[in-house]
């Protein structure tokens, strides 16, 4: 941990949140998107604007890169974790 930077951990950690979403929904894409959105929310709450802007950009990029997966999630055609494809 870098000096002067506090990052929430435990139940608020984005990694554990991603695991929880993946476990509950069995969708890797949903877990990744939720973790990205949660990271942006944490950046808004705890960090200065340069970090907020960087994390916001990365979140938007991730949403853009997952646009096909998002469409499959909407159509309920996205494959689940452990499902043979």
N, CA, C and O atoms as a DFTB+ gen file, in Angstrom:
340 C
 N C O
     1  1       0.847      -1.176       0.000
     2  2       0.000       0.000       0.000
     3  2       0.886       1.230       0.000
     4  3       1.848       1.321       0.762
     5  1       0.550       2.168      -0.858
     6  2       1.316       3.402      -0.941
     7  2       0.970       4.312       0.226
     8  3      -0.165       4.327       0.702
     9  1       1.947       5.058       0.675
    10  2       1.731       5.964       1.796
    11  2       0.705       7.033       1.433
    12  3       0.795       7.665       0.381
    13  1      -0.264       7.224       2.314
    14  2      -1.255       8.265       2.111
    15  2      -2.463       7.850       1.299
    16  3      -3.377       8.650       1.101
    17  1      -2.485       6.619       0.826
    18  2      -3.639       6.153       0.051
    19  2      -4.328       5.049       0.827
    20  3      -3.705       4.052       1.195
    21  1      -5.614       5.230       1.074
    22  2      -6.403       4.229       1.771
    23  2      -7.395       3.643       0.788
    24  3      -8.144       4.370       0.134
    25  1      -7.394       2.330       0.688
    26  2      -8.313       1.643      -0.218
    27  2      -9.153       0.685       0.612
    28  3      -8.603      -0.146       1.335
    29  1     -10.481       0.785       0.521
    30  2     -11.331      -0.120       1.296
    31  2     -11.054      -1.578       0.948
    32  3     -10.706      -1.897      -0.190
    33  1     -11.205      -2.440       1.909
    34  2     -10.988      -3.860       1.651
    35  2     -12.088      -4.674       2.312
    36  3     -13.058      -4.120       2.831
    37  1     -11.936      -5.962       2.291
    38  2     -12.951      -6.840       2.875
    39  2     -14.190      -6.877       2.015
    40  3     -14.086      -7.045       0.800
    41  1     -15.383      -6.721       2.619
    42  2     -16.618      -6.826       1.847
    43  2     -16.761      -5.726       0.801
    44  3     -17.537      -5.868      -0.144
    45  1     -16.015      -4.626       0.962
    46  2     -16.105      -3.537      -0.005
    47  2     -15.076      -3.647      -1.124
    48  3     -15.032      -2.792      -2.008
    49  1     -14.270      -4.663      -1.096
    50  2     -13.213      -4.813      -2.098
    51  2     -13.822      -5.211      -3.443
    52  3     -14.681      -6.090      -3.509
    53  1     -13.369      -4.554      -4.512
    54  2     -13.934      -4.833      -5.837
    55  2     -13.701      -6.277      -6.255
    56  3     -14.520      -6.855      -6.969
    57  1     -12.578      -6.872      -5.813
    58  2     -12.305      -8.253      -6.196
    59  2     -13.298      -9.210      -5.546
    60  3     -13.797     -10.131      -6.194
    61  1     -13.583      -8.992      -4.268
    62  2     -14.552      -9.879      -3.618
    63  2     -15.948      -9.639      -4.181
    64  3     -16.756     -10.565      -4.257
    65  1     -16.234      -8.401      -4.577
    66  2     -17.530      -8.113      -5.177
    67  2     -17.668      -8.849      -6.513
    68  3     -18.713      -9.433      -6.801
    69  1     -16.612      -8.818      -7.320
    70  2     -16.634      -9.529      -8.594
    71  2     -16.839     -11.025      -8.405
    72  3     -17.589     -11.664      -9.143
    73  1     -16.161     -11.568      -7.407
    74  2     -16.343     -13.003      -7.112
    75  2     -17.776     -13.291      -6.692
    76  3     -18.365     -14.289      -7.106
    77  1     -18.335     -12.405      -5.861
    78  2     -19.708     -12.620      -5.404
    79  2     -20.697     -12.575      -6.568
    80  3     -21.587     -13.420      -6.659
    81  1     -20.544     -11.600      -7.450
    82  2     -21.440     -11.498      -8.607
    83  2     -21.266     -12.712      -9.511
    84  3     -22.247     -13.267     -10.006
    85  1     -20.032     -13.120      -9.725
    86  2     -19.782     -14.296     -10.563
    87  2     -20.399     -15.541      -9.936
    88  3     -20.976     -16.374     -10.634
    89  1     -20.274     -15.662      -8.614
    90  2     -20.844     -16.828      -7.926
    91  2     -22.366     -16.835      -8.013
    92  3     -22.974     -17.881      -8.244
    93  1     -22.977     -15.671      -7.830
    94  2     -24.441     -15.596      -7.816
    95  2     -25.061     -15.694      -9.202
    96  3     -26.090     -16.348      -9.377
    97  1     -24.438     -15.043     -10.196
    98  2     -25.042     -15.007     -11.527
    99  2     -24.447     -16.022     -12.485
   100  3     -25.086     -16.400     -13.467
   101  1     -23.221     -16.468     -12.207
   102  2     -22.456     -17.376     -13.082
   103  2     -22.063     -16.708     -14.401
   104  3     -21.727     -17.394     -15.367
   105  1     -22.104     -15.377     -14.445
   106  2     -21.711     -14.634     -15.639
   107  2     -20.413     -13.868     -15.359
   108  3     -20.388     -12.976     -14.511
   109  1     -19.361     -14.211     -16.057
   110  2     -18.090     -13.519     -15.900
   111  2     -18.190     -12.056     -16.335
   112  3     -17.614     -11.175     -15.696
   113  1     -18.912     -11.804     -17.407
   114  2     -19.064     -10.435     -17.908
   115  2     -19.767      -9.545     -16.896
   116  3     -19.366      -8.400     -16.690
   117  1     -20.803     -10.059     -16.271
   118  2     -21.530      -9.279     -15.269
   119  2     -20.628      -8.973     -14.086
   120  3     -20.676      -7.869     -13.542
   121  1     -19.814      -9.927     -13.684
   122  2     -18.901      -9.715     -12.566
   123  2     -17.871      -8.639     -12.901
   124  3     -17.587      -7.773     -12.074
   125  1     -17.315      -8.690     -14.103
   126  2     -16.320      -7.699     -14.509
   127  2     -16.919      -6.299     -14.585
   128  3     -16.297      -5.330     -14.150
   129  1     -18.109      -6.193     -15.130
   130  2     -18.761      -4.890     -15.247
   131  2     -19.142      -4.329     -13.879
   132  3     -18.980      -3.133     -13.637
   133  1     -19.640      -5.169     -12.992
   134  2     -19.979      -4.705     -11.644
   135  2     -18.727      -4.255     -10.898
   136  3     -18.756      -3.240     -10.202
   137  1     -17.639      -4.988     -11.033
   138  2     -16.391      -4.598     -10.373
   139  2     -15.888      -3.263     -10.927
   140  3     -15.392      -2.429     -10.169
   141  1     -16.010      -3.055     -12.226
   142  2     -15.574      -1.792     -12.825
   143  2     -16.427      -0.631     -12.332
   144  3     -15.897       0.427     -11.994
   145  1     -17.730      -0.817     -12.289
   146  2     -18.618       0.234     -11.802
   147  2     -18.384       0.518     -10.325
   148  3     -18.432       1.672      -9.898
   149  1     -18.134      -0.515      -9.553
   150  2     -17.855      -0.331      -8.132
   151  2     -16.534       0.411      -7.943
   152  3     -16.425       1.270      -7.068
   153  1     -15.541       0.088      -8.751
   154  2     -14.254       0.790      -8.672
   155  2     -14.429       2.271      -8.947
   156  3     -13.806       3.104      -8.287
   157  1     -15.264       2.606      -9.909
   158  2     -15.526       4.009     -10.212
   159  2     -16.229       4.692      -9.038
   160  3     -15.907       5.832      -8.701
   161  1     -17.183       4.004      -8.417
   162  2     -17.874       4.574      -7.258
   163  2     -16.894       4.824      -6.109
   164  3     -16.964       5.859      -5.447
   165  1     -15.988       3.884      -5.875
   166  2     -14.979       4.056      -4.829
   167  2     -14.064       5.222      -5.167
   168  3     -13.709       6.006      -4.287
   169  1     -13.678       5.346      -6.436
   170  2     -12.837       6.468      -6.846
   171  2     -13.542       7.795      -6.601
   172  3     -12.917       8.759      -6.158
   173  1     -14.837       7.848      -6.886
   174  2     -15.591       9.085      -6.649
   175  2     -15.645       9.441      -5.167
   176  3     -15.609      10.617      -4.805
   177  1     -15.730       8.436      -4.322
   178  2     -15.866       8.681      -2.889
   179  2     -14.540       8.993      -2.190
   180  3     -14.510       9.791      -1.253
   181  1     -13.450       8.376      -2.634
   182  2     -12.229       8.414      -1.843
   183  2     -11.013       9.051      -2.518
   184  3      -9.986       9.239      -1.866
   185  1     -11.102       9.382      -3.790
   186  2      -9.918       9.860      -4.484
   187  2     -10.160      11.206      -5.156
   188  3     -11.302      11.616      -5.366
   189  1      -9.070      11.881      -5.488
   190  2      -9.125      13.190      -6.136
   191  2      -9.504      13.031      -7.607
   192  3      -9.514      11.923      -8.143
   193  1      -9.813      14.152      -8.247
   194  2     -10.343      14.128      -9.610
   195  2      -9.434      13.453     -10.631
   196  3      -9.969      12.829     -11.547
   197  1      -8.091      13.524     -10.553
   198  2      -7.312      12.816     -11.584
   199  2      -7.542      11.304     -11.561
   200  3      -7.629      10.662     -12.608
   201  1      -7.638      10.755     -10.367
   202  2      -7.888       9.317     -10.242
   203  2      -9.312       9.002     -10.682
   204  3      -9.552       7.994     -11.347
   205  1     -10.253       9.861     -10.310
   206  2     -11.643       9.673     -10.720
   207  2     -11.755       9.660     -12.241
   208  3     -12.452       8.823     -12.814
   209  1     -11.060      10.599     -12.890
   210  2     -11.113      10.672     -14.351
   211  2     -10.506       9.425     -14.987
   212  3     -11.054       8.879     -15.944
   213  1      -9.363       8.976     -14.447
   214  2      -8.695       7.799     -15.004
   215  2      -9.566       6.555     -14.840
   216  3      -9.743       5.789     -15.788
   217  1     -10.109       6.354     -13.639
   218  2     -10.947       5.177     -13.386
   219  2     -12.244       5.277     -14.187
   220  3     -12.738       4.267     -14.689
   221  1     -12.797       6.475     -14.311
   222  2     -13.997       6.664     -15.127
   223  2     -13.753       6.318     -16.581
   224  3     -14.582       5.669     -17.219
   225  1     -12.606       6.751     -17.112
   226  2     -12.249       6.414     -18.498
   227  2     -12.104       4.912     -18.670
   228  3     -12.606       4.342     -19.639
   229  1     -11.414       4.266     -17.726
   230  2     -11.228       2.811     -17.825
   231  2     -12.563       2.077     -17.710
   232  3     -12.769       1.056     -18.367
   233  1     -13.470       2.591     -16.878
   234  2     -14.794       1.974     -16.754
   235  2     -15.574       2.096     -18.054
   236  3     -16.193       1.134     -18.510
   237  1     -15.541       3.292     -18.651
   238  2     -16.218       3.476     -19.943
   239  2     -15.610       2.592     -21.024
   240  3     -16.331       2.029     -21.848
   241  1     -14.293       2.470     -21.022
   242  2     -13.620       1.601     -21.989
   243  2     -14.041       0.150     -21.796
   244  3     -14.269      -0.576     -22.764
   245  1     -14.141      -0.262     -20.545
   246  2     -14.549      -1.637     -20.272
   247  2     -15.982      -1.884     -20.725
   248  3     -16.285      -2.933     -21.295
   249  1     -16.863      -0.921     -20.472
   250  2     -18.252      -1.058     -20.924
   251  2     -18.301      -1.132     -22.446
   252  3     -19.045      -1.935     -23.008
   253  1     -17.513      -0.300     -23.108
   254  2     -17.484      -0.317     -24.573
   255  2     -16.963      -1.657     -25.092
   256  3     -17.511      -2.213     -26.044
   257  1     -15.903      -2.173     -24.465
   258  2     -15.337      -3.447     -24.906
   259  2     -16.286      -4.622     -24.641
   260  3     -16.222      -5.636     -25.337
   261  1     -17.157      -4.494     -23.650
   262  2     -18.097      -5.558     -23.311
   263  2     -19.466      -5.350     -23.950
   264  3     -20.424      -6.018     -23.560
   265  1     -19.586      -4.450     -24.912
   266  2     -20.908      -4.128     -25.461
   267  2     -21.600      -5.352     -26.063
   268  3     -22.818      -5.485     -25.940
   269  1     -20.862      -6.233     -26.702
   270  2     -21.480      -7.452     -27.252
   271  2     -21.937      -8.378     -26.122
   272  3     -23.001      -8.992     -26.208
   273  1     -21.129      -8.472     -25.065
   274  2     -21.511      -9.296     -23.926
   275  2     -22.748      -8.720     -23.240
   276  3     -23.625      -9.468     -22.809
   277  1     -22.819      -7.398     -23.140
   278  2     -23.980      -6.747     -22.535
   279  2     -25.238      -7.080     -23.337
   280  3     -26.292      -7.357     -22.764
   281  1     -25.120      -7.051     -24.659
   282  2     -26.267      -7.388     -25.501
   283  2     -26.683      -8.841     -25.297
   284  3     -27.873      -9.149     -25.238
   285  1     -25.687      -9.741     -25.189
   286  2     -26.015     -11.153     -24.933
   287  2     -26.634     -11.331     -23.551
   288  3     -27.525     -12.163     -23.378
   289  1     -26.174     -10.558     -22.564
   290  2     -26.791     -10.625     -21.234
   291  2     -28.247     -10.182     -21.294
   292  3     -29.112     -10.788     -20.662
   293  1     -28.518      -9.117     -22.060
   294  2     -29.894      -8.639     -22.214
   295  2     -30.767      -9.690     -22.888
   296  3     -31.927      -9.881     -22.521
   297  1     -30.187     -10.374     -23.886
   298  2     -30.931     -11.403     -24.630
   299  2     -30.941     -12.754     -23.926
   300  3     -31.582     -13.699     -24.386
   301  1     -30.222     -12.837     -22.804
   302  2     -30.078     -14.083     -22.045
   303  2     -29.442     -15.197     -22.869
   304  3     -29.807     -16.365     -22.737
   305  1     -28.484     -14.823     -23.724
   306  2     -27.777     -15.818     -24.527
   307  2     -26.303     -15.917     -24.145
   308  3     -25.561     -16.690     -24.752
   309  1     -25.872     -15.152     -23.157
   310  2     -24.474     -15.187     -22.694
   311  2     -24.208     -16.515     -22.009
   312  3     -25.029     -16.985     -21.221
   313  1     -23.062     -17.127     -22.304
   314  2     -22.740     -18.396     -21.661
   315  2     -22.315     -18.152     -20.214
   316  3     -21.717     -17.129     -19.882
   317  1     -22.637     -19.107     -19.381
   318  2     -22.338     -18.999     -17.952
   319  2     -21.011     -19.674     -17.644
   320  3     -20.526     -20.506     -18.411
   321  1     -20.434     -19.304     -16.513
   322  2     -19.190     -19.921     -16.065
   323  2     -19.429     -21.415     -15.857
   324  3     -20.376     -21.813     -15.179
   325  1     -18.570     -22.227     -16.441
   326  2     -18.690     -23.666     -16.298
   327  2     -19.586     -24.324     -17.333
   328  3     -19.665     -25.551     -17.404
   329  1     -20.253     -23.522     -18.123
   330  2     -21.143     -24.063     -19.161
   331  2     -20.309     -24.434     -20.380
   332  3     -19.444     -23.672     -20.811
   333  1     -20.577     -25.598     -20.922
   334  2     -19.850     -26.014     -22.129
   335  2     -20.347     -25.225     -23.303
   336  3     -21.550     -25.164     -23.556
   337  1     -19.418     -24.608     -24.034
   338  2     -19.819     -23.764     -25.137
   339  2     -19.413     -24.324     -26.410
   340  3     -19.676     -23.731     -27.457
